Amino acid sequence: MIPVILLLFLTSLAYVFFHFLRKTVWIPIQIQRHFENQGVRGPGYRPIFGNTAELRRRLISDAEKHPISGITHDIAHRVIPHYFHWSTLYGKNFLYWFGATPRLAVADPDMIKEILISNHAAYQKIKFNPSSKLLFGEGLVGLDGEKWAVHRRIAAQAFNMERVKGWIPEIVASTDKMLNKWDEDGRGKSKLEVEVNKELHQLAADVISRSAFGSCFEEGKSIFDLQEQQIRLVLQAIRSVYIPGFRFLPTKKNRMRRKLDQESRRSITNLVERSGESLENSRSLLAMLMSPYKNDGGKEERLDVDEIVDECKTFYFAGKDTTANFLTWALLLLANHREWQARAREEVLVSCGDNARPTADNLPDFKLVSMILNETLRLYPPAVHLSREASQNVKLGNLDVPSGTQFYIAMTAVHRDPEIWGDDANEFNPMRFAKPRSNHMASYFPFGLGHRVCVGQNLAMVEAKIVLAMILLRYSFVISPSYVHAPMQAMTMQPQFGVQLLFERMSQ
């Protein structure tokens, strides 16, 4: 009996070992050869962990140790260091490895259009690993298929332009609160130094709380604080190869992930339940998420409480982090390019007139402001890249791509490609957007492209225009000598050491 059991055990062990070798050695080597035969090279596969150690420890870590000398917008080597380094060696499109999974880095607009628009059904979102999924849950960012379509339809009705215009008074009120605080802090001073990234995060948190959830920053502060802690842990998880079952180990980080997730879900659930009792603010995003929606077939669709909580987690994060960093870079660019700051201020003064407040009526007059914001998004897009995964064997350009291949769409590289934007691609020049763009549609996609374009872009652009206009009306500003230019890749592109600007009150 014992020899039979031993034989079964050894046979099972041999099968598991063979399967492990096949998955971590044989298949990756075959895929690597497959791409090499098509002219696609890369840093080469290393068993089990692929190129993640070099990517995380050497390239990203080294990049973050060295700030940029002076103010230059040639930042690819710092925010996408692995792409910058490997594309120099292997070309714009190359293959690297995230564990045993092949990743094809892509910066060709024709390929990007094929992935995001022309044949998008064959390219799905890369699923979060269990350790990183806790930040967004089952929200729009990580969903696919019919479930995503239902969530998207419900969220889209909440973010249409007419509804966003209805939130303008809340945006103005939140911005006034921030600027009044600056006035108090600067009383008796010729110039006030402000770390604008920190201030704009608080402002964006207040705006998303008021407009989307009918509350205020103070009420949502605990949720934002919990998400800030989650972001750090999620970023570590995203950059690491997930080992199946690892999330169940009682490590310090795993315990912290579970604790933060439970606390954030509890806080948001309480907010949802309170709002459900009395939907006083029928314009709010939360009210829309909680309301039924009839699709084109007349069928009623509704999100359950857990789904609403997951979407709230997404919008709490995206509504604050993305918009705050976007505005931070816009202010930095205008502080560094005073001529554009003056031109934008003049436009806002003329557009707003004696009212001296942006409204839904004068917002379309902000032509120069729109150009400045579009150029900001080109140089400093909130997301440095997009990612997808082939759900089947596909033909991409002249490449045969096997199912399961992931794609790193290098947005930051495309946005500053001299072949697309000219020799001054790394320079700030809002005139690029003075007329409708004639270059490739997949050459500029700060909010994504195709059917998964960011559902909140209307709110982001309207909020950015209003906040920027109100700051320009009240202050002139320059870069502080204490500022260190160090853009970095996190969940969004952000300043590693903040952005310090000197503000001077405009004469009344």
Buried (B, 14 or more C-beta within 10 A) or exposed (E): EEEEEEEEEEEEEEEEEEEEEEEBBEBBEEBBEBBEEBEBBBBEBBEBBBBBEBBBEBBBEEBBEEBBEEBEBEBBBBBBBBBBBBBEEBBBBBBBBBBBBBBBBBBBBEBBBBBBBEBBEBBBBBEBBBBBBBBBBBBBBBBBEEEBBBBBBBBBBBBEEEBBBEBBBBBBBBBEBBBEBBBEEBEEEEBBBBBBBEBBBBBBBBBBBBBBBBBBBEBBBEBBBBBBBBBEBBBBBBBBBBEEEBBEEEEEBBEBBEEBBEBBBBBBBEBBEEBEEEBEBEBBBBBBBBBEBEEEEEEEBEBEEEBBBBBBBBBBBBBBBBBBBBBBBBBBBBBBBEEBBEBBBEBBBEBBEEEEBBBBEBBEBBEBBBBBBBBBBBBBBBBBBBBBBBBEEBEBEEBEBBEBBBBBBBBBBBBBBEEBBEEEBBBBBBEBBEEEEEBBBBBBBBBBBBEBEBBBBBBBBBBBBBBBBBBBBBBBBBBBEEBEBBBBBBBBBBBBBBBBBBBBBEEE
